[in-house]
Amino acid sequence: MQIVRAAERRTSTTPNATMTTLASPTLGGAQSSLWLVEMPAGIRGPEHSFAGEIVWSLTAGSGIVRVGEVESPLEAGDTVVIPAGELRQFTAGSTGFSGVVTVREGEAFLGDGSSAGVPPWVA
């Protein structure tokens, strides 16, 4: 058993959102990564995919997720399961959103298919 204390969490801020690592292979020795995303109102994240299935659950606010060519609205309490390798993009609603995310295979790929490596909040 590993306990990751709140003081041990890592925070990474990008132009699109702030990600707080709750557990990962390098934080608690978890096989899957778990992080909190906080995205401000109206922000559109980059289009990208992950090597593994990724699961998002919004805890506050609202937004839109686009997976492939399908857009779907999301509200607090909604969970979306995105298959491995599927391009996806999140856009925050008028109040922004917070959510928890998990993935087991954390290599990310840009919209053009090139590897972006493993993001620091996933590592």
N, C-alpha and C positions, 0 to 999 in steps of 0.2 A: 504494500500500500504506500502511496505517496500522497502527501497533502501539499498543495501549492497555496501558500499564504498570499493574501491580498498584496502585501508589500513586495512579493516576488514577481508580480505580473509585469509583462513588458507592454509598452504602448508604442505604437507606430502611427505616425500621422502622415497622410499623403494629401495631395490637393483635393481629393474626393471624400475622404472619410478618416476617422480615427479607429484603429483596431487595437484592442487590448487582448493579449494572449492570456487565456485562462489555464490552458494545459497544451503541451505539445511534446514531440520527441526530446527537445532540449529543455523543456520546462516541466518537470515532473515525470519525464520518461514515458509519457503516454504514446500509444501506437497511433492514435488519431489526434488531430489538432482541434482545439475548441477555442473560439475567440468571440469577443463582443465587437460589433460594428456600430458606430454612430455616424450617420450621414446627415449633413445639414440639409435644410429645405432646398428643393429644386436642383440639387446636384445630380449629375448623371455620371456614374462610374464607367470605367473602361470596359469595352467588350473583351471578354477573355473566357477561358475554360480551365478546368483542372484535370489532372490525370485520373483522379478518383471521383466517385460520386460525392456531391456536396449537398449538405442539408442546411437550409436557412430557416430560422423561425423568428418572425418579427415580434418584439416584445413591447414596442411603443411606436406610435406614428403610422405612416402609410407610405406606399410607393408603388412602383410598377416594375415588374420583372419581365424581361424579354429573353426567351430561350429559343434559339433559332429564329424563326420568323413570327413566333407567337408571343403576344404581349398579354400579361395578366395583372390586374390590380391586386395589391396586397394590403392588408390591414393588420394591426396588432393582433396577435393570436394565430395568424396564418403561418403555415409551414410549407415550404416548397422543396421538393427533392429533385435535384438536377443530375441526370446521368453523367457519367464520366465522359469527358471530351466534348460535351455540348457547349457551344458558345452561349454566353449569357451576359446580360447587362442589367444593372439595377438603377432606377431613378427614384430619388426621394420625393415624397409628396410635399405639400405646402407647409408642413410642420417638421419635416425630416423624419427619420426613423432610427430606431435602435433594434438590434437583433443579435441572436447568437447563431454561430455558424460552426459546422464541423466537417472535416474531410480527413480521410485516411491517407490518400496518396496526394501529397501537396504540391507537386510541380505544377506551375501555372503556365498557360500558353496564351499569347496575344492573339488578337483577331486574325492576324495573317498566318497563324500556326507556328510562329517562332516561339521558342522557350523563353520564359521570363524567369526561370529558376523557381526556387521555393521562396515565397515571400517571408520576410522576417517574423511576421506574426503567426506563420504556419510552422516554421522550422523548430 
